[in-house]
Amino acid sequence: MSLWRIVCSVVCLMMVVQCYGQESQPCLTPKGIAGRCIRVRECGYVLHLMRKDNFEYSDTKYLENLQCGTLPGGLPLVCCPQFTNEPLCGPMAPFRRIYGGNDTEFGEYRWMALLRFQTRQHTINANCGGSLISKRFVLTAAHCYKSAKSKGWEIHSVRLAEWNHMNHRGNKDCKHLEDYDEPICRKDYDVERFVIHPDYRVSSGIHINDIALIELATDVEYSLFVKPICLPVNTSYLPSDGTETEYTAAGWGSTDEDNALSYRLKYVTLRAFDSERCRKVFQTPNDNGIGVGHICAGGVRGQDTCHGDSGGPLMVFSEGAWYLAGITSFGWPRCGKENFPGVYTNVSHYLGWIAQEMYRDIKV
């Protein structure tokens, strides 16, 4: 059956139920997952389901049950599942950081993930960061995967609760810290799938849709030192646009353009960089330049993310929790140059895609 006939059949069946809901209002799916009542064409989760090669009658009935309203013109609205933050996500560190330091403390950013790739020589290389957003999923940059594949590397695992990735701790993966009853135990998780955004591309040096979602093979074990970061599902938690916005980025990247990766997890505080100025810095001969899918930050000499930080978080602390505002994407070839900001993928712009991939092939 063609996609068009499937769409027509489903829409007609859904219109039998004359319930009028308000567009963009919160709703619940048949299994109680939080969603938003939107048009069919705006819900990637539903569109993917409708494009299945083996679309069945049970799928049609399921789509009927997803209906949450009807527009005055007769078009149905569906309850499109949305990402929901886990309770107590993005917790503040349980200690005071040393003022002015660039090294993080153990467990300071408990959602930090380290991507590990297997080379052609079967060695394991740490390359790129990521952010744990739930027990099964990590967000990172699409170019991390593309770059690794170009070298013949394969994703090996995702490591959590890491701090110094060159400290092998002998045969032990746990470390007891003073004043804590619970040890910090780093752990590697196998990868079930690595999904890059279907429209990721590079145009005139600008990375567009530079976002990827990693599904882990098993659930992450939360602990005092392992927790997910919050996503900006409610943008009111994020500061309004402006150069006064203060971000924090973290990663194992080099501390300058000439150095190798840092062994220890580091952080840097960055100010938002005006988007119009950013567009002029990264000019393109077409319209594929800096846009709503990007955040620009930094531009102060010596304060920047650098090689190896890719995929890591650009964070905002708001309402008592840390939120993932951006994903480290690209910048000027020389890191930390005055008036040349770093560019980050704007996570709030991709919440629909994230939910679509998290719930792919699952009836919620």
C-alpha positions as CSV (number, residue, x, y, z in Angstrom):
1,M,0.0,0.0,0.0
2,S,1.4,3.4,-0.9
3,L,2.2,6.0,1.8
4,W,-0.5,8.3,0.5
5,R,-3.2,5.7,0.7
6,I,-2.0,4.8,4.2
7,V,-2.2,8.5,5.3
8,C,-5.6,8.9,3.8
9,S,-6.9,5.7,5.4
10,V,-5.6,6.6,8.8
11,V,-6.8,10.2,8.7
12,C,-10.3,9.1,7.6
13,L,-10.5,6.6,10.4
14,M,-9.3,9.2,13.0
15,M,-11.8,11.7,11.8
16,V,-14.6,9.3,12.8
17,V,-14.0,10.3,16.4
18,Q,-15.2,13.9,16.8
19,C,-13.2,15.1,19.7
20,Y,-12.0,18.7,19.7
21,G,-8.7,19.3,21.4
22,Q,-6.5,22.3,21.6
23,E,-3.4,22.3,19.4
24,S,-0.1,22.2,21.1
25,Q,-1.6,21.3,24.5
26,P,-0.1,18.6,26.7
27,C,-1.6,15.1,26.4
28,L,-0.9,11.5,27.3
29,T,-0.3,8.6,24.9
30,P,-2.3,5.4,25.4
31,K,0.4,4.1,27.7
32,G,0.7,7.3,29.7
33,I,3.8,8.8,28.1
34,A,3.7,12.6,28.2
35,G,3.2,14.2,24.8
36,R,1.9,17.2,22.9
37,C,-1.3,17.4,20.8
38,I,-0.1,18.4,17.3
39,R,-0.8,17.8,13.6
40,V,0.2,14.5,12.1
41,R,2.7,16.1,9.7
42,E,4.5,17.7,12.6
43,C,5.0,14.4,14.5
44,G,8.1,12.5,13.3
45,Y,7.2,9.6,15.6
46,V,3.8,9.1,13.8
47,L,5.2,9.7,10.3
48,H,7.9,7.0,10.9
49,L,5.2,4.6,12.0
50,M,3.1,5.3,8.9
51,R,6.1,4.7,6.6
52,K,6.6,1.2,7.8
53,D,6.9,-1.4,5.1
54,N,4.7,-3.8,7.0
55,F,2.0,-1.4,8.1
56,E,-0.8,-3.5,9.7
57,Y,-4.3,-3.0,10.9
58,S,-3.1,-3.0,14.5
59,D,-1.0,0.0,13.6
60,T,-4.0,1.8,12.3
61,K,-5.9,1.1,15.5
62,Y,-2.9,2.4,17.5
63,L,-2.9,5.6,15.5
64,E,-6.6,6.1,16.2
65,N,-5.9,5.8,19.9
66,L,-3.2,8.5,19.6
67,Q,-5.8,11.0,18.4
68,C,-6.2,13.8,20.9
69,G,-8.4,16.2,19.0
70,T,-9.6,17.6,15.7
71,L,-9.0,21.0,14.2
72,P,-12.1,22.9,13.1
73,G,-11.3,22.1,9.5
74,G,-11.5,18.4,10.3
75,L,-7.8,17.6,10.4
76,P,-6.9,15.3,13.3
77,L,-4.4,16.0,16.0
78,V,-2.2,13.3,17.5
79,C,-0.6,12.9,20.9
80,C,3.1,13.0,19.8
81,P,5.3,11.6,22.6
82,Q,7.8,14.1,24.0
83,F,11.0,13.8,25.9
84,T,10.5,14.0,29.7
85,N,13.2,14.8,32.1
86,E,13.9,12.3,34.8
87,P,13.3,13.3,38.5
88,L,16.3,15.0,40.0
89,C,18.1,15.4,36.7
90,G,21.1,17.8,36.4
91,P,21.9,17.9,40.1
92,M,24.4,20.5,41.5
93,A,27.7,19.1,42.7
94,P,27.7,18.2,46.4
95,F,30.8,20.3,47.1
96,R,32.4,23.7,46.5
97,R,34.7,24.0,43.5
98,I,38.1,25.7,43.9
99,Y,37.7,29.2,42.5
100,G,39.4,29.9,39.2
101,G,40.3,26.2,38.5
102,N,39.9,24.6,35.1
103,D,40.0,21.0,36.4
104,T,36.6,19.6,37.4
105,E,36.1,17.7,40.7
106,F,35.2,14.0,40.8
107,G,31.6,13.7,40.0
108,E,31.0,17.4,39.3
109,Y,29.2,16.8,36.0
110,R,27.7,13.4,36.6
111,W,26.2,13.1,33.1
112,M,29.5,13.4,31.3
113,A,30.1,10.5,28.9
114,L,33.4,9.6,27.1
115,L,33.1,7.9,23.7
116,R,35.6,5.2,23.0
117,F,36.4,3.9,19.5
118,Q,38.2,0.8,18.3
119,T,40.8,1.6,15.7
120,R,41.9,-0.5,12.7
121,Q,44.8,-1.8,14.9
122,H,42.2,-2.9,17.6
123,T,43.3,-0.4,20.1
124,I,40.8,1.7,22.0
125,N,40.9,5.5,21.6
126,A,38.9,8.0,23.7
127,N,37.6,10.6,21.3
128,C,34.6,13.0,21.9
129,G,32.3,13.5,24.8
130,G,28.6,13.1,25.3
131,S,25.8,13.8,27.8
132,L,23.7,11.1,29.5
133,I,20.0,12.2,29.2
134,S,18.3,9.0,30.5
135,K,19.1,5.4,31.5
136,R,19.5,4.3,27.9
137,F,20.5,7.4,25.9
138,V,23.5,9.7,25.4
139,L,23.5,12.8,23.2
140,T,26.6,13.7,21.2
141,A,27.7,15.3,17.9
142,A,27.1,13.7,14.6
143,H,30.5,14.6,13.3
144,C,32.1,12.5,16.0
145,Y,30.7,9.4,14.3
146,K,31.4,10.6,10.8
147,S,35.0,11.5,11.7
148,A,35.7,8.2,13.3
149,K,34.2,6.2,10.4
150,S,36.4,8.1,7.9
151,K,39.4,6.7,9.8
152,G,38.1,3.2,9.9
153,W,37.2,3.4,13.5
154,E,34.1,1.7,15.1
155,I,32.3,2.8,18.2
156,H,33.4,0.5,21.0
157,S,31.6,1.7,24.2
158,V,30.5,4.7,26.2
159,R,32.2,5.3,29.5
160,L,30.5,7.0,32.5
161,A,31.9,8.2,35.8
162,E,35.3,9.0,34.2
163,W,37.6,11.8,35.3
164,N,41.2,11.0,34.3
165,H,40.9,8.6,31.3
166,M,44.6,7.9,31.3
167,N,44.6,6.7,34.9
168,H,44.0,3.0,34.5
169,R,43.8,2.5,38.3
170,G,45.5,-0.9,37.9
171,N,42.7,-3.5,37.7
172,K,40.3,-1.4,39.6
173,D,37.5,0.7,38.2
174,C,36.4,2.1,41.6
175,K,38.0,4.8,43.7
176,H,37.1,5.7,47.3
177,L,36.9,9.4,47.9
178,E,37.4,11.1,51.2
179,D,34.1,12.1,52.9
180,Y,32.0,9.8,50.7
181,D,30.6,6.4,51.7
182,E,30.0,5.4,48.1
183,P,32.9,4.9,45.8
184,I,33.0,6.4,42.3
185,C,33.1,3.5,39.8
186,R,33.6,4.2,36.1
187,K,31.9,1.8,33.8
188,D,31.8,1.1,30.0
189,Y,28.5,0.5,28.3
190,D,28.1,-1.3,25.0
191,V,26.3,0.6,22.2
192,E,23.0,-0.7,20.7
193,R,22.8,1.9,18.0
194,F,24.4,5.2,17.0
195,V,21.8,7.4,15.2
196,I,23.0,10.6,13.5
197,H,20.6,13.2,12.4
198,P,19.4,12.4,8.8
199,D,20.1,15.9,7.6
200,Y,23.5,16.3,9.1
201,R,25.9,17.9,6.6
202,V,28.8,20.3,6.4
203,S,28.4,23.4,4.1
204,S,31.3,25.9,3.7
205,G,32.7,24.7,7.0
206,I,29.4,25.0,8.9
207,H,28.2,21.9,10.6
208,I,24.4,21.7,10.2
209,N,22.2,19.4,12.3
210,D,25.3,18.2,14.1
211,I,23.6,16.0,16.6
212,A,23.5,12.2,17.3
213,L,21.8,9.9,19.8
214,I,23.4,6.9,21.2
215,E,21.3,4.1,22.6
216,L,23.1,1.9,25.1
217,A,22.7,-1.9,25.2
218,T,21.7,-1.9,28.9
219,D,20.3,0.5,31.4
220,V,22.8,2.8,33.2
221,E,23.2,2.2,36.9
222,Y,22.6,5.6,38.6
223,S,24.6,6.4,41.6
224,L,25.8,9.4,43.6
225,F,28.3,10.1,40.8
226,V,26.1,9.1,37.8
227,K,23.0,11.1,36.9
228,P,21.4,12.4,33.7
229,I,21.4,16.1,32.7
230,C,18.1,17.9,32.1
231,L,17.0,18.8,28.6
232,P,15.3,22.2,28.0
233,V,11.8,20.8,27.5
234,N,10.6,24.0,29.0
235,T,12.5,26.9,27.5
236,S,11.5,29.2,30.3
237,Y,14.2,27.5,32.3
238,L,16.8,28.8,29.9
239,P,18.1,32.4,30.0
240,S,16.7,34.7,27.3
241,D,18.9,35.4,24.3
242,G,21.6,37.9,24.9
243,T,25.3,38.2,25.5
244,E,24.9,38.2,29.3
245,T,24.0,34.5,29.2
246,E,26.6,32.4,31.0
247,Y,27.3,28.9,29.9
248,T,29.6,26.2,31.1
249,A,31.2,23.7,28.7
250,A,33.1,20.5,29.8
251,G,35.2,17.9,28.1
252,W,38.6,16.2,27.8
253,G,39.7,18.4,24.9
254,S,43.1,20.0,24.5
255,T,43.8,23.2,26.5
256,D,45.2,24.9,23.4
257,E,45.3,24.2,19.6
258,D,48.8,22.6,19.8
259,N,48.2,20.1,22.6
260,A,46.8,16.6,22.7
261,L,43.7,15.6,24.6
262,S,43.6,16.5,28.3
263,Y,43.7,13.5,30.6
264,R,41.4,15.1,33.1
265,L,37.9,16.4,32.6
266,K,38.0,20.2,32.4
267,Y,35.4,23.0,32.3
268,V,35.3,26.5,30.9
269,T,32.8,29.3,31.5
270,L,31.6,31.1,28.4
271,R,29.5,34.1,27.6
272,A,26.9,33.9,24.8
273,F,28.1,35.5,21.6
274,D,25.7,37.6,19.5
275,S,24.2,35.5,16.7
276,E,24.4,38.2,14.1
277,R,28.1,38.7,14.8
278,C,28.5,35.0,14.7
279,R,27.0,34.8,11.3
280,K,29.5,37.3,10.0
281,V,32.4,35.4,11.6
282,F,31.3,32.2,9.8
283,Q,30.1,33.7,6.6
284,T,28.8,31.4,3.8
285,P,28.0,32.0,0.1
286,N,24.5,30.6,0.7
287,D,21.8,30.5,3.3
288,N,23.3,27.4,5.1
289,G,25.1,29.5,7.7
290,I,24.6,30.0,11.4
291,G,20.9,29.6,12.2
292,V,18.3,28.6,14.8
293,G,20.0,25.2,15.2
294,H,23.2,26.8,16.5
295,I,24.3,28.6,19.7
296,C,27.5,30.7,19.6
297,A,29.5,31.2,22.8
298,G,32.9,32.4,23.8
299,G,35.0,34.7,21.6
300,V,37.2,35.7,24.5
301,R,40.9,35.0,24.2
302,G,41.9,31.8,26.0
303,Q,38.4,30.8,26.8
304,D,37.0,28.2,24.4
305,T,36.3,24.5,23.8
306,C,38.9,22.8,21.6
307,H,39.9,19.6,19.8
308,G,38.5,16.6,21.7
309,D,35.7,18.5,23.3
310,S,33.3,17.7,20.4
311,G,30.0,16.2,21.4
312,G,30.3,17.4,25.0
313,P,27.8,19.6,26.8
314,L,27.2,23.3,26.8
315,M,25.3,23.8,30.0
316,V,23.2,26.4,31.8
317,F,22.4,26.3,35.5
318,S,18.9,27.4,36.2
319,E,16.2,26.8,38.8
320,G,18.6,24.7,40.8
321,A,19.5,22.2,38.0
322,W,21.9,21.9,35.1
323,Y,20.3,22.0,31.6
324,L,21.9,20.9,28.3
325,A,21.7,23.9,26.1
326,G,24.1,22.9,23.4
327,I,26.4,20.2,22.0
328,T,30.0,21.2,21.2
329,S,30.1,21.2,17.3
330,F,32.8,23.4,15.7
331,G,34.8,26.6,15.8
332,W,37.7,28.5,14.3
333,P,40.8,26.3,13.6
334,R,42.8,28.0,16.3
335,C,41.0,27.6,19.6
336,G,40.5,30.5,22.0
337,K,41.0,33.3,19.5
338,E,39.6,36.8,20.4
339,N,36.2,37.5,18.7
340,F,36.0,34.0,17.2
341,P,33.4,32.0,19.2
342,G,32.7,28.3,19.4
343,V,29.5,27.0,17.8
344,Y,27.2,24.5,19.5
345,T,24.2,22.6,18.4
346,N,21.0,24.1,19.9
347,V,19.4,21.2,21.7
348,S,16.0,22.8,22.2
349,H,15.7,22.9,18.4
350,Y,15.9,19.1,18.2
351,L,13.7,17.9,21.0
352,G,11.2,16.5,18.6
353,W,13.8,14.5,16.7
354,I,15.3,13.2,20.0
355,A,11.8,11.9,21.2
356,Q,11.2,10.4,17.7
357,E,14.4,8.3,17.9
358,M,14.0,7.4,21.6
359,Y,10.5,6.0,20.9
360,R,11.2,4.6,17.4
361,D,9.4,1.3,16.8
362,I,7.9,1.4,20.3
363,K,4.1,1.8,20.8
364,V,3.8,4.2,23.6
